[in-house]
Amino acid sequence: MKIIPVIDLKDGLVVHARQGRRDQYQPINTRLCRSSDIGSVIEAFLNLYDFSTFYIADLNAITHQGSHEQLIDEMLARFPKLTFWVDSGYQSYSRQRRRPGNYMPVLGSESFRDETIGEIKAFDNNFVLSLDYSLTDALGAKSLFSNPNLWPDHIIIMTLARVGSHSGPDMDKLARFCRQYPDKNFIAAGGIRNKQDLMDLSEIGVKQALVASALHSGHLRADDIRNLQAKKYPDESGYF
């Protein structure tokens, strides 16, 4: 099980995501890190465990209220040995080509419409897809959910209503994807509470998970992470 810490950026600060209610997100102040400065948060995660990959959600870009492009570029330069998966809303391939090698675009379904998914094909599998869900509904381009020919090998199943909820991951949905598409790598996101949740995910075939709240609260500890990652998987770089 590979754990990927999550950083949600809003108005220049790292915020605590809760159930997709982005207008209510507040700067973090947790036992892991009292500061909401992104560099401090990354350092706090690295002091906990030697993570190789981080996920950043640029909430301003996703909601069309500016972006954190410069701040993210600073982190790419400051931590060149880390891989950053970045969801910054609608992304075009022409801009991706100017990014450094430790940048991996995350293309979220909520940021695309059926008439704009042609841009996804230009990435030629060099991205991570995020299939985004509210509590019950698929968000964004419907064809991204129904046409696996549009999928790369690595796909986040993002249940926004469970993010920061301490309600556990959406096991049924994740298990269904793993059964139907065993050749894909599905990545859990939303609701993960502790080591047991991650062990349960591993049992259904999920080998990677995006985690924030459990790390900040201390419910997922360094010893837990070492035990979960005792079994090695092919590519430790984050590029798979």
C-alpha positions as CSV (number, residue, x, y, z in Angstrom):
1,M,0.0,0.0,0.0
2,K,1.5,3.3,-1.1
3,I,0.2,6.4,0.7
4,I,0.2,9.7,-1.0
5,P,-0.3,12.8,1.3
6,V,-2.9,15.3,0.1
7,I,-2.4,19.1,0.2
8,D,-5.5,21.3,-0.6
9,L,-4.5,24.9,-1.5
10,K,-6.9,27.8,-1.2
11,D,-6.0,31.4,-1.3
12,G,-2.4,30.7,-0.7
13,L,-2.8,28.4,2.3
14,V,-3.2,24.7,3.0
15,V,-6.8,24.1,4.1
16,H,-8.7,21.3,5.7
17,A,-11.0,19.8,3.1
18,R,-14.4,18.6,4.4
19,Q,-17.0,16.8,2.2
20,G,-16.4,18.9,-0.9
21,R,-17.8,22.1,0.7
22,R,-15.0,24.2,-0.6
23,D,-16.4,27.6,0.5
24,Q,-16.1,26.4,4.1
25,Y,-12.6,25.1,4.0
26,Q,-10.3,26.6,6.7
27,P,-6.5,26.8,7.1
28,I,-5.1,23.8,8.8
29,N,-3.9,23.8,12.4
30,T,-3.2,20.2,13.4
31,R,-1.0,18.1,15.7
32,L,1.0,17.3,12.6
33,C,1.6,20.9,11.5
34,R,0.4,24.1,13.1
35,S,1.3,26.2,10.1
36,S,-0.8,26.4,6.9
37,D,2.2,27.3,4.8
38,I,2.6,24.7,2.0
39,G,6.4,24.3,2.5
40,S,5.9,23.7,6.2
41,V,3.2,21.1,5.6
42,I,5.4,19.2,3.2
43,E,8.2,19.2,5.7
44,A,5.9,18.0,8.4
45,F,4.8,15.1,6.2
46,L,8.4,14.2,5.4
47,N,9.3,14.3,9.1
48,L,6.6,11.7,9.7
49,Y,7.6,9.5,6.8
50,D,9.8,9.5,3.7
51,F,7.0,9.9,1.2
52,S,8.0,10.1,-2.4
53,T,4.7,11.4,-3.9
54,F,2.4,14.2,-3.0
55,Y,-1.0,15.2,-4.3
56,I,-1.9,18.9,-4.6
57,A,-5.4,20.2,-5.3
58,D,-5.3,23.8,-6.5
59,L,-8.8,24.7,-5.4
60,N,-8.7,28.2,-6.8
61,A,-7.8,26.9,-10.2
62,I,-10.5,24.1,-10.0
63,T,-13.2,26.7,-9.1
64,H,-11.9,29.3,-11.6
65,Q,-10.9,31.8,-8.9
66,G,-7.2,32.3,-9.8
67,S,-4.5,29.7,-9.3
68,H,-1.4,28.7,-7.3
69,E,0.8,28.1,-10.3
70,Q,3.7,30.1,-9.1
71,L,3.6,28.6,-5.6
72,I,3.4,25.1,-6.9
73,D,6.3,25.8,-9.3
74,E,8.3,26.9,-6.2
75,M,7.6,23.6,-4.5
76,L,8.6,21.7,-7.6
77,A,11.9,23.4,-7.5
78,R,12.4,23.2,-3.7
79,F,11.7,19.5,-3.6
80,P,13.1,18.2,-6.9
81,K,13.3,14.6,-5.6
82,L,9.5,14.5,-4.8
83,T,6.9,13.8,-7.4
84,F,3.8,16.1,-7.3
85,W,0.5,15.0,-8.7
86,V,-1.4,18.3,-9.3
87,D,-5.1,18.8,-10.0
88,S,-5.4,22.4,-11.2
89,G,-8.7,22.1,-13.0
90,Y,-8.8,22.1,-16.7
91,Q,-5.3,21.5,-18.0
92,S,-4.1,21.6,-21.6
93,Y,-1.3,19.5,-22.9
94,S,0.6,22.5,-24.4
95,R,1.1,23.9,-20.9
96,Q,2.1,20.5,-19.5
97,R,5.1,20.3,-21.8
98,R,6.7,23.3,-20.0
99,R,6.5,21.6,-16.6
100,P,9.5,20.0,-14.8
101,G,9.9,16.2,-14.6
102,N,8.6,15.9,-11.1
103,Y,5.2,17.3,-12.1
104,M,2.4,14.8,-12.9
105,P,-1.0,16.3,-14.1
106,V,-4.1,15.0,-12.5
107,L,-7.1,15.5,-14.8
108,G,-10.3,15.6,-12.8
109,S,-13.6,14.7,-14.4
110,E,-15.4,17.6,-12.7
111,S,-13.2,20.0,-14.7
112,F,-14.0,18.5,-18.1
113,R,-17.1,18.4,-20.3
114,D,-17.8,15.9,-23.1
115,E,-17.0,18.6,-25.6
116,T,-13.6,19.2,-24.0
117,I,-12.3,15.7,-23.4
118,G,-10.4,15.7,-26.7
119,E,-7.7,17.6,-24.8
120,I,-7.2,14.5,-22.6
121,K,-6.2,12.4,-25.5
122,A,-3.2,14.6,-26.2
123,F,-1.7,13.6,-22.9
124,D,-1.2,10.1,-24.3
125,N,-1.5,8.3,-20.9
126,N,1.0,10.7,-19.2
127,F,-1.4,11.8,-16.5
128,V,-3.5,10.5,-13.6
129,L,-7.3,10.6,-14.1
130,S,-9.6,11.5,-11.2
131,L,-13.1,10.2,-11.5
132,D,-14.9,12.6,-9.2
133,Y,-18.1,11.8,-7.3
134,S,-20.5,13.7,-5.0
135,L,-22.3,11.5,-2.5
136,T,-24.3,9.8,-5.3
137,D,-23.5,11.5,-8.6
138,A,-20.6,11.4,-11.1
139,L,-19.2,14.9,-11.6
140,G,-18.2,16.3,-15.0
141,A,-17.8,14.7,-18.4
142,K,-20.1,11.6,-18.4
143,S,-18.2,9.9,-21.2
144,L,-15.1,9.7,-18.9
145,F,-17.1,7.4,-16.6
146,S,-18.6,5.3,-19.4
147,N,-15.7,4.9,-21.8
148,P,-12.6,3.2,-20.4
149,N,-10.8,3.7,-23.7
150,L,-10.2,7.3,-22.4
151,W,-8.6,6.1,-19.2
152,P,-4.9,6.0,-18.4
153,D,-3.6,3.1,-16.4
154,H,-3.9,5.0,-13.1
155,I,-7.2,6.3,-11.9
156,I,-8.2,8.1,-8.7
157,I,-11.7,7.3,-7.5
158,M,-12.5,10.6,-5.6
159,T,-15.6,10.6,-3.4
160,L,-15.7,14.3,-2.5
161,A,-18.5,13.8,0.0
162,R,-16.3,11.5,2.1
163,V,-13.3,13.8,2.2
164,G,-12.5,14.8,5.8
165,S,-15.7,13.1,6.9
166,H,-14.1,10.2,8.9
167,S,-16.7,8.0,7.4
168,G,-14.4,5.5,5.7
169,P,-13.7,5.0,2.0
170,D,-16.4,4.0,-0.5
171,M,-15.5,0.4,-0.5
172,D,-18.4,-0.8,-2.7
173,K,-17.5,1.6,-5.5
174,L,-13.8,0.9,-5.3
175,A,-14.4,-2.9,-5.3
176,R,-16.7,-2.6,-8.3
177,F,-14.1,-0.8,-10.3
178,C,-11.4,-3.3,-9.3
179,R,-13.5,-6.2,-10.4
180,Q,-14.6,-4.7,-13.7
181,Y,-11.2,-3.4,-14.8
182,P,-8.5,-5.6,-13.2
183,D,-5.9,-4.2,-15.6
184,K,-6.2,-0.7,-14.1
185,N,-4.6,0.8,-10.9
186,F,-7.4,2.4,-8.9
187,I,-6.4,4.9,-6.2
188,A,-8.7,5.5,-3.2
189,A,-9.5,9.0,-2.2
190,G,-12.0,10.2,0.4
191,G,-12.8,9.1,4.0
192,I,-9.8,7.0,4.9
193,R,-9.5,7.0,8.7
194,N,-6.8,4.6,9.7
195,K,-4.6,1.6,9.1
196,Q,-7.5,-0.8,9.0
197,D,-9.2,1.1,6.2
198,L,-6.0,0.8,4.2
199,M,-5.7,-2.9,4.9
200,D,-9.3,-3.4,3.8
201,L,-8.6,-1.4,0.6
202,S,-5.6,-3.6,-0.1
203,E,-7.8,-6.7,0.2
204,I,-10.0,-5.6,-2.6
205,G,-7.1,-4.7,-4.9
206,V,-6.4,-1.1,-4.2
207,K,-2.7,-0.5,-3.8
208,Q,-2.5,3.3,-3.5
209,A,-4.5,5.9,-1.4
210,L,-4.7,9.6,-1.0
211,V,-4.7,10.6,2.7
212,A,-4.8,13.8,4.6
213,S,-7.0,13.9,7.7
214,A,-5.7,10.6,9.2
215,L,-2.2,11.8,8.9
216,H,-2.9,15.2,10.4
217,S,-4.9,13.7,13.3
218,G,-2.3,11.0,14.1
219,H,-4.8,8.2,13.5
220,L,-2.3,7.0,10.9
221,R,1.2,6.8,12.4
222,A,4.6,6.3,11.0
223,D,4.7,2.7,12.3
224,D,1.4,2.0,10.5
225,I,2.8,3.4,7.3
226,R,6.0,1.3,7.5
227,N,3.9,-1.8,8.1
228,L,1.6,-1.1,5.2
229,Q,4.5,-0.4,2.8
230,A,6.5,-3.4,3.8
231,K,5.4,-5.1,0.6
232,K,7.1,-3.2,-2.2
233,Y,5.5,-2.4,-5.5
234,P,7.3,-1.9,-8.9
235,D,7.9,1.8,-9.1
236,E,8.7,3.8,-6.0
237,S,9.1,7.1,-8.0
238,G,5.5,8.0,-8.2
239,Y,5.5,7.7,-12.0
240,F,4.5,4.0,-11.6
